[in-house]
């Protein structure tokens, strides 16, 4: 594998992914700096390893997803093990732009690893995934529907999250939270120093959807 050492990441990739790797390097480093600065989170001094996996098999191994892997998984971040893995676009049905959004998404998880003692897997998916989706610009406003939208707080339940388009709607709800109440509030909710319920009101979900659809 080839290697490149950046300011925050040690990048590892196969030669056939060299061109994609250049975009990943720029995207990951820029995203780490931006999120750390915008949310006033002190950057880590140790490098994280970011691996571009050339195929699904290596992704499962590097991301340690032997038992929990599902075919839609193309990125993974583990703050405790200081490692990110993304699948090469050549091995997935995602475009290069979509995979760069995945890189941004996983970097958000890494930056917020300093905000909570818990791993993203142990934090409400509404909060952890919602913030990452919003900040990585992975919200799809054209897929939002107020008549079928899920309740925000129910998205903290993992089963409900996956059964009700949790990724897109959590991005909308946490994006609205950040826009309306500010970044510091999101940090407090993420770290559980304040309850999310404090900021959810009757009509919150519809207002959140309107803020994305009617921009």
N, C-alpha and C positions, 0 to 999 in steps of 0.2 A: 504493500500500500504506500502511496505517496503521503507526505505530511507537510503541513504548513502551520507555523505558529503565529497566531495573531495576538491581539491585546488581551482577549478574554478566553479564546478557544484554541485548542490544538486540533486542527482539521485533519482527518484521515479519509482517503478516498482512493479508488482504483483509477488507473490512467485513463480508462475510457470515459470517466466522469470528470475529467479535468476542466472542461469548459463549464459544466454545471457547478463545479466546485468553486470557481471564481465568483460566481453569482452568490453562492451560499456564504462564502467568506465575507463578502461585502454586506450581505443582508444580515447575517448573524451579528457581526461586530457593530453595525449601525444600530440594530434593534436593541442590543444589550445596552449600549450607551444611552439611547433615547429613553427607554423605559426606566433605567436607573436614575437618570436625570429628572424625568418628568414626575416620578413618584418619590423622589428624594430617598432612594435606597442605595446604601453604600455598596459599591462594586466589590466583588470578591477579589482577593489578591492572587489566588491560585487559579490556574487555567482549568477550564472544563474541556473535555474531549467531545468533539462532534464528528461522528462517523457517518459517511454517506455509504449506505449498504447497497452493493451492486445487484442483489437479488433478495427474494423473500426469505430464503433459508438463512442467509447471513443476518438479515434484520431480526428474525426471531431469536437467533443466538445472541447477537450483540445487545438487543433490547431486553433479553431475558424474558421472552414472552412464550416460552415453550407450552405452558398450560393455558394461558389466557389469550393467546393470539386469535384475532379475527381478521378476515380478509380485508376489511376496510381500514385496518391500521397501517399507517404509513409514516408515523413519527412517534417518538417517545422521549421523555425527559426524566432523568433521575437526579435530583439535586444531591442526595446523600452520596451517590456513587460518582457524582460530577461527570455525568455522561449524557449526551443527546445522540439519538440515532434517527436518521431519515432515510427513506427508501429512494433510490435513484429513480428519476422519471422514466428511464428506460425499462424499469422493472415494474412499473405501475401503470394504471390508466389515467393518472393525473398529468396535467400539463406542467411545464416548467414553472409558470407563474403560480399555479396552485401549490406546487411543492415548495416554492419559496415562501408562500403564505404559511405552510406547515412549519417551516424553519422559524419564522417569526413567532408563531404560536408556541412552539417548544421553548424558545428563548424566554418568552414571558414567564413560563413555568419556572425556568431556572432563576431568573431575577427574583421572583417572588418566593423562592425557596428560603430567602433570608428573612422574610416577613413572618413566617409561621414555623413553629417547630414540627408541624405535621407535614407529611408528603402530600402532593396534590391529590393522590388517590384517597387520602383520608379527610380531605376537605370537601365540603359540599360541591358537587359538580356544577351547580348553579353559579357558585362564586368563582371557583378556580377555572373551570372551562369557559364560563361566560366572559370573564375578564380577558382571557387569552384569545377567545374568538373575536371580541371587539377590538382589542389592540392590534391583532394580526390582520384586521380588515377582512374577516371571513364571514361577515353578515350578508345574507341575501334578502334584501327588502322585498323583492318580488315574490318571495315564498311565504310572506307573513299574512296571516288571516285572523282578524279579531274574533270572528265567529267560532273559530276552532282553537284559538291560542290556549296554551297551558297556563295554569296558575303558577305564578312565580315561585312561591315558597314550596310548592309540591315538587319542583324540579330539583330540590335537595335530595329527593329519593332517587337512587340510581336507576331502579327499574322504570319509574315514571319518566325520568329524564330520557332514557333511550327509547321509550315507547311514544314520546310526544315531541319529536324533533327538538330535543333538548339543546343541542349545540347551537342551532340558529337562534332560538328564542332566548336562551341564557345570554348569548352575546348581545341581544337587543336589550334585555333587562339590566344587565350589568353596565352596558354602554350608557343607558339612560341614567342609571344611578351615578355614574362617574360625571356625566354632563351636568346633571341637576344638582348634585351635592358636593362634587369635587373629588379629587384623587385621594386626599387624605382620608375621607370617609370610606372609600373602597379599601384602603389599606387597613383601617380599623376593623371593617367587616371581615376582611380576609384573615386577619390575625385573631379574630373572635374577641377583640377587646370591646367591640360593640355588636349588638345583635342586628342582623339584617332586618328583622321585623320592625325595628325602629323607623325604617325608611320606606316600608311598603305600606301603601294606603289604598283605599277603595278606588279603583280606576287606574292604578299604577301601570298595569300591563297594557291597557289600551293607550295610555299616554305615551308609554315607551314605544309602542308600535308606531303611533302617529309621528313621533319624533324622527323615525327613520324613513317612513313612507312619504311624509309630507315635506321633506327637506327641500 
